[in-house]
Amino acid sequence: MAGGVAIVGAGGFVGARLVEMATLAGRTDVVPIVRSFRSVGRNAHLGVRHRIADASRPDSLENALAGCDVVVNLTTGRPADILPITRSVHAAAAMAGARTVVHMSSATVHWQVDTPGLPDDAPPRLDHWMRYARQKGLAENFLRERMRDARPAIVVLRPSLVWGPGSPWVMGPARDLQSGSAYLIGDGAGVCNLMYVDNLVRSILAVAAHPAPVSGFFHLGDDEHVTWREYYGALAAGLGVDAATIHAVTMDRYRVGRRDALDSLRSSSAYTWLKERIPQETRTLIKLRLARARRQEGESSHGRPAVTREMWELQTTRYPLPIDVFRATYGHHNETSFRRGIDASLAWLRFIGLHEPHRSALSMAAVSN
């Protein structure tokens, strides 16, 4: 590879793991790019020099991309920022002369996988109830229109639920299992579409190393197809939680409630604007009162778990995400099995103290902050 691999959003969950794996493997061509020095903390122990740039400004980002042939967009943040940053990263990459842009989208743009053999280039569902998914879809459509250009090549990756140490898809279920609020819909028989973070990192690096990358959309997922019952069961066993305590939820039609209205409000631009202007102390007080209200709501529901719309749709997914197209184009890179992923995730949960009841509340608060 002639030039470097720029990781825009290197301070996030996937970005930090990519930098870590590449550095520990002896690679020196990975260039981490973050917005501020406080985002360097996750990988400060590696001694890798980070570049500082604002991904929302092409002029700022272009300078940081100097000498990089490949630009990987792993930025995270508010839904409202997804499309503008996608435009900015593409523009900066083109101005810097990069040959490839790897864009991280999400399988959530499809809503549920309710048909077998879902085409990799299927258009996103722009009528999705989740604002995050709609914005990811708009970003995809922007890039789709530019795939006709000769340079840079554009590879859009759509991973399923990215899990592993540090992932909210490990932390959330583990927290719910320990608190007794975990639930399975329809006996947990739905397909749990997972993508272990290390498998995702290897796949990204494979695209970056390809001498003639193929522009397009590619689904990504683990090889093993597990059910939600198997996933929760594996975590419960490692945490010492009796699987019999997991609530069983019947597969009736989902009914939108107050929680959905609150989630919709939190994802709005107005909420973000207001949040940025409220003092930290006031925000903490509001969070405490909302948590108290949720506990009271849970107590009044006679032990029924608080089912969210997102988990409802995920747990009622009928088919696995097809990954054959990526494998045929860029090879097979799922080296970490489900069992090894569970073991690593449980080791991380033990490290942060979640397996110890007297420390779990403190650990959860620390991780959420």
C-alpha positions as CSV (number, residue, x, y, z in Angstrom):
1,M,0.0,0.0,0.0
2,A,1.5,3.3,-1.1
3,G,0.0,5.6,1.5
4,G,-1.6,5.5,4.9
5,V,-5.0,4.5,6.1
6,A,-6.8,7.4,7.8
7,I,-9.2,6.5,10.6
8,V,-11.7,9.3,11.0
9,G,-13.4,8.9,14.3
10,A,-10.5,6.9,15.8
11,G,-11.7,7.8,19.4
12,G,-14.9,5.7,19.1
13,F,-15.6,2.1,19.9
14,V,-14.7,0.6,16.5
15,G,-12.1,3.2,15.6
16,A,-10.1,2.8,18.8
17,R,-10.2,-1.0,18.4
18,L,-9.0,-0.7,14.8
19,V,-6.1,1.5,15.8
20,E,-5.2,-0.9,18.7
21,M,-5.3,-4.1,16.6
22,A,-3.3,-2.5,13.7
23,T,-0.6,-1.1,16.1
24,L,-0.2,-4.3,18.1
25,A,0.2,-6.1,14.8
26,G,3.2,-3.9,14.0
27,R,1.5,-1.7,11.3
28,T,2.7,1.9,11.0
29,D,0.5,3.0,8.1
30,V,-2.7,3.7,10.2
31,V,-3.3,7.4,10.9
32,P,-5.8,8.0,13.7
33,I,-7.8,11.2,13.3
34,V,-9.9,12.7,16.2
35,R,-11.7,15.9,16.8
36,S,-9.9,16.8,20.1
37,F,-7.1,15.6,22.3
38,R,-9.6,14.2,24.8
39,S,-10.5,11.5,22.3
40,V,-6.9,10.2,22.3
41,G,-7.4,8.6,25.8
42,R,-8.5,5.2,24.7
43,N,-5.3,4.5,22.8
44,A,-2.9,6.7,24.6
45,H,-1.0,3.6,25.9
46,L,-0.1,2.7,22.3
47,G,2.0,5.8,21.7
48,V,0.5,6.4,18.3
49,R,0.5,10.0,17.1
50,H,-3.0,11.2,16.4
51,R,-4.0,14.0,14.0
52,I,-6.6,16.5,15.1
53,A,-9.2,17.6,12.6
54,D,-12.9,18.6,12.5
55,A,-14.7,16.0,10.3
56,S,-17.5,18.4,9.6
57,R,-15.1,20.8,7.8
58,P,-13.5,19.5,4.6
59,D,-10.7,22.2,4.7
60,S,-9.7,21.0,8.2
61,L,-9.9,17.3,7.4
62,E,-8.1,17.6,4.1
63,N,-4.8,18.6,5.8
64,A,-5.2,15.6,8.2
65,L,-5.6,13.2,5.3
66,A,-2.3,14.2,3.7
67,G,-0.4,11.1,2.6
68,C,-3.4,8.7,3.0
69,D,-4.7,6.6,0.2
70,V,-7.6,5.2,2.1
71,V,-10.1,7.1,4.3
72,V,-12.2,5.1,6.8
73,N,-15.2,7.0,8.1
74,L,-16.0,5.7,11.6
75,T,-17.4,8.9,13.0
76,T,-20.2,8.7,15.6
77,G,-22.4,11.3,17.2
78,R,-25.8,12.9,16.8
79,P,-28.1,11.7,14.0
80,A,-28.3,15.2,12.6
81,D,-24.5,15.1,12.0
82,I,-24.4,11.9,10.0
83,L,-25.2,13.3,6.5
84,P,-23.2,16.5,6.8
85,I,-20.1,14.7,8.1
86,T,-20.5,12.1,5.3
87,R,-20.5,14.8,2.7
88,S,-17.5,16.5,4.4
89,V,-15.4,13.3,4.6
90,H,-16.1,12.5,1.0
91,A,-15.2,16.0,-0.2
92,A,-12.0,16.0,1.9
93,A,-10.9,12.6,0.7
94,A,-11.4,13.7,-2.9
95,M,-9.4,16.9,-2.4
96,A,-6.6,14.9,-0.7
97,G,-6.4,12.5,-3.6
98,A,-7.4,9.4,-1.7
99,R,-8.2,6.3,-3.8
100,T,-10.8,4.7,-1.5
101,V,-13.4,5.9,1.0
102,V,-14.7,3.2,3.4
103,H,-17.9,4.4,5.0
104,M,-19.5,2.7,8.0
105,S,-23.2,2.4,7.7
106,S,-25.5,0.0,9.5
107,A,-27.8,-2.9,8.8
108,T,-30.5,-0.9,10.6
109,V,-31.2,1.0,7.4
110,H,-33.2,-2.0,6.3
111,W,-35.4,-2.0,9.5
112,Q,-35.9,-5.7,10.1
113,V,-34.4,-8.5,7.9
114,D,-37.8,-10.1,7.1
115,T,-36.9,-11.7,3.8
116,P,-34.2,-14.3,3.0
117,G,-31.3,-13.2,0.7
118,L,-31.7,-9.5,1.2
119,P,-29.7,-7.9,-1.6
120,D,-26.6,-6.0,-0.5
121,D,-27.5,-3.0,-2.7
122,A,-31.1,-2.8,-1.5
123,P,-32.0,0.9,-0.9
124,P,-32.4,2.0,2.7
125,R,-35.8,2.5,4.3
126,L,-36.1,6.3,4.6
127,D,-39.5,5.9,6.3
128,H,-37.8,4.2,9.3
129,W,-39.2,5.3,12.7
130,M,-35.6,5.7,14.0
131,R,-34.0,9.0,13.1
132,Y,-30.5,7.4,13.3
133,A,-31.5,4.9,10.6
134,R,-33.1,7.5,8.4
135,Q,-29.9,9.7,8.5
136,K,-27.7,6.7,7.8
137,G,-29.9,6.0,4.8
138,L,-29.6,9.6,3.5
139,A,-25.9,9.3,3.9
140,E,-25.9,6.1,1.9
141,N,-28.0,7.7,-0.9
142,F,-25.5,10.6,-1.1
143,L,-22.6,8.2,-1.5
144,R,-24.6,6.0,-4.0
145,E,-24.9,9.0,-6.3
146,R,-21.1,9.5,-6.3
147,M,-20.2,5.9,-6.9
148,R,-20.2,6.6,-10.6
149,D,-17.1,8.8,-10.2
150,A,-13.8,7.2,-11.1
151,R,-12.2,8.3,-7.9
152,P,-12.3,7.8,-5.0
153,A,-13.8,4.3,-4.9
154,I,-16.6,4.2,-2.3
155,V,-17.2,1.1,-0.2
156,V,-20.2,1.2,2.1
157,L,-20.2,-1.4,4.9
158,R,-23.4,-2.4,6.6
159,P,-22.5,-4.4,9.7
160,S,-25.1,-5.9,12.0
161,L,-25.0,-5.4,15.8
162,V,-21.3,-4.8,16.6
163,W,-20.5,-6.5,19.8
164,G,-17.5,-7.4,22.0
165,P,-15.6,-5.8,24.9
166,G,-16.8,-2.2,25.3
167,S,-19.9,-2.6,23.1
168,P,-23.3,-1.4,24.3
169,W,-24.7,-4.6,22.8
170,V,-22.7,-6.4,25.6
171,M,-23.1,-3.8,28.3
172,G,-26.8,-3.4,27.9
173,P,-27.9,-7.1,28.0
174,A,-25.4,-7.7,30.8
175,R,-26.8,-4.9,32.9
176,D,-30.4,-6.0,32.2
177,L,-29.5,-9.6,33.2
178,Q,-28.1,-8.5,36.5
179,S,-30.9,-6.1,37.3
180,G,-33.6,-8.7,36.4
181,S,-35.1,-6.6,33.6
182,A,-33.8,-8.7,30.7
183,Y,-36.5,-10.2,28.4
184,L,-36.9,-12.4,25.4
185,I,-39.6,-12.1,22.8
186,G,-41.2,-15.2,21.5
187,D,-38.9,-17.4,23.6
188,G,-35.9,-15.7,22.1
189,A,-36.2,-17.6,18.8
190,G,-35.5,-14.6,16.7
191,V,-32.2,-14.3,14.8
192,C,-29.5,-12.3,16.6
193,N,-27.5,-10.7,13.8
194,L,-24.1,-10.1,15.4
195,M,-20.8,-8.8,14.1
196,Y,-17.9,-9.2,16.5
197,V,-15.8,-6.0,16.6
198,D,-12.5,-7.8,15.7
199,N,-14.1,-9.4,12.7
200,L,-15.3,-6.0,11.6
201,V,-11.9,-4.5,12.0
202,R,-10.3,-7.3,9.9
203,S,-12.9,-6.7,7.2
204,I,-12.3,-3.0,7.1
205,L,-8.5,-3.5,6.8
206,A,-9.1,-6.1,4.0
207,V,-11.0,-3.4,2.0
208,A,-8.2,-0.9,2.7
209,A,-5.6,-3.3,1.5
210,H,-7.4,-4.3,-1.7
211,P,-5.5,-3.2,-4.8
212,A,-8.7,-2.5,-6.8
213,P,-11.5,-2.0,-4.3
214,V,-15.0,-2.5,-5.7
215,S,-17.4,0.3,-5.0
216,G,-20.8,-0.7,-3.6
217,F,-22.7,-1.8,-0.5
218,F,-21.8,-4.8,1.5
219,H,-23.5,-6.5,4.4
220,L,-21.3,-7.8,7.3
221,G,-22.0,-10.3,10.0
222,D,-20.5,-13.2,11.9
223,D,-20.5,-16.6,10.4
224,E,-22.5,-18.3,13.2
225,H,-26.2,-17.7,13.3
226,V,-27.3,-17.5,16.9
227,T,-30.7,-16.8,18.5
228,W,-31.4,-14.1,21.1
229,R,-32.0,-16.9,23.6
230,E,-28.5,-18.3,22.9
231,Y,-26.9,-14.9,23.2
232,Y,-28.6,-14.0,26.4
233,G,-28.1,-17.5,27.7
234,A,-24.3,-17.4,27.1
235,L,-24.0,-14.0,28.8
236,A,-26.2,-15.1,31.7
237,A,-24.1,-18.3,32.3
238,G,-20.9,-16.3,32.4
239,L,-22.4,-13.7,34.8
240,G,-23.8,-16.3,37.1
241,V,-27.4,-15.2,36.4
242,D,-30.2,-17.9,36.3
243,A,-31.6,-17.8,32.7
244,A,-35.0,-18.7,34.3
245,T,-35.1,-15.1,35.5
246,I,-35.2,-13.7,32.0
247,H,-38.8,-12.5,31.3
248,A,-40.8,-14.1,28.5
249,V,-42.7,-11.6,26.3
250,T,-45.4,-12.9,23.9
251,M,-45.1,-11.9,20.3
252,D,-48.1,-9.6,20.1
253,R,-48.0,-6.5,18.0
254,Y,-45.8,-3.8,19.4
255,R,-47.6,-0.9,20.9
256,V,-46.0,2.5,20.8
257,G,-45.9,4.1,24.3
258,R,-44.5,6.9,26.3
259,R,-41.0,5.5,26.2
260,D,-41.0,5.7,22.4
261,A,-42.2,9.3,22.6
262,L,-39.3,10.1,24.9
263,D,-36.8,8.4,22.7
264,S,-38.0,10.3,19.7
265,L,-37.7,13.5,21.7
266,R,-34.1,12.7,22.6
267,S,-33.1,12.2,19.0
268,S,-34.5,15.5,17.9
269,S,-32.4,18.5,17.0
270,A,-34.3,20.7,19.4
271,Y,-33.4,18.3,22.3
272,T,-29.7,18.4,21.3
273,W,-29.7,22.2,21.1
274,L,-31.3,22.5,24.5
275,K,-29.1,19.8,26.1
276,E,-26.0,21.7,25.0
277,R,-27.2,24.8,26.8
278,I,-28.3,23.2,30.1
279,P,-25.6,23.1,32.9
280,Q,-24.2,19.7,33.8
281,E,-25.7,19.9,37.3
282,T,-29.2,20.4,35.9
283,R,-28.8,17.6,33.4
284,T,-27.8,15.2,36.2
285,L,-30.8,16.2,38.2
286,I,-33.1,15.6,35.3
287,K,-31.6,12.2,34.6
288,L,-32.1,11.2,38.2
289,R,-35.8,12.2,38.1
290,L,-36.3,10.4,34.9
291,A,-34.7,7.3,36.3
292,R,-37.0,7.5,39.3
293,A,-40.0,7.9,37.0
294,R,-39.0,4.8,35.0
295,R,-38.5,2.8,38.2
296,Q,-42.0,3.8,39.4
297,E,-43.4,2.9,35.9
298,G,-41.7,-0.5,36.1
299,E,-43.1,-1.1,39.6
300,S,-46.6,-0.3,38.5
301,S,-46.4,-2.7,35.6
302,H,-46.4,-5.7,38.0
303,G,-43.0,-7.0,37.1
304,R,-43.4,-6.7,33.3
305,P,-40.2,-5.6,31.6
306,A,-40.1,-2.3,29.8
307,V,-39.9,-3.5,26.1
308,T,-38.4,-1.0,23.7
309,R,-39.4,-0.8,20.0
310,E,-35.8,-1.3,18.9
311,M,-35.4,-4.5,20.9
312,W,-38.8,-5.7,19.8
313,E,-37.8,-5.4,16.1
314,L,-34.3,-6.8,16.7
315,Q,-35.6,-9.8,18.6
316,T,-38.4,-10.6,16.1
317,T,-35.9,-10.6,13.1
318,R,-36.6,-13.8,11.1
319,Y,-33.5,-14.2,8.9
320,P,-29.7,-13.8,9.1
321,L,-28.1,-10.9,7.2
322,P,-26.5,-12.4,4.1
323,I,-22.7,-11.8,3.9
324,D,-21.7,-13.8,0.8
325,V,-21.1,-10.8,-1.5
326,F,-18.5,-9.2,0.8
327,R,-16.8,-12.6,1.2
328,A,-16.6,-13.2,-2.5
329,T,-15.2,-9.7,-3.1
330,Y,-12.9,-9.1,-0.2
331,G,-12.4,-12.5,1.4
332,H,-13.3,-14.1,4.7
333,H,-12.1,-12.4,7.9
334,N,-14.3,-13.7,10.6
335,E,-11.6,-15.3,12.7
336,T,-13.3,-14.9,16.1
337,S,-16.0,-17.4,16.8
338,F,-19.1,-16.8,18.9
339,R,-17.6,-18.7,21.9
340,R,-14.4,-16.8,21.8
341,G,-16.3,-13.5,21.5
342,I,-18.4,-14.4,24.5
343,D,-15.3,-15.3,26.6
344,A,-13.6,-12.0,25.7
345,S,-16.8,-10.0,26.5
346,L,-17.2,-11.7,29.8
347,A,-13.6,-11.1,30.6
348,W,-14.2,-7.4,30.0
349,L,-17.3,-7.4,32.1
350,R,-15.3,-9.0,34.9
351,F,-12.6,-6.3,34.5
352,I,-15.1,-3.5,35.0
353,G,-16.6,-5.3,37.9
354,L,-20.1,-5.9,36.5
355,H,-20.1,-9.5,37.6
356,E,-19.8,-8.4,41.3
357,P,-23.3,-7.3,42.6
358,H,-21.8,-4.8,45.1
359,R,-19.8,-3.0,42.4
360,S,-22.1,-3.3,39.4
361,A,-24.0,-0.1,40.0
362,L,-20.8,1.9,40.2
363,S,-19.4,0.2,37.1
364,M,-22.6,0.9,35.1
365,A,-22.5,4.6,36.0
366,A,-18.9,4.9,35.1
367,V,-19.3,3.2,31.7
368,S,-22.4,5.3,30.8
369,N,-20.6,8.5,31.5
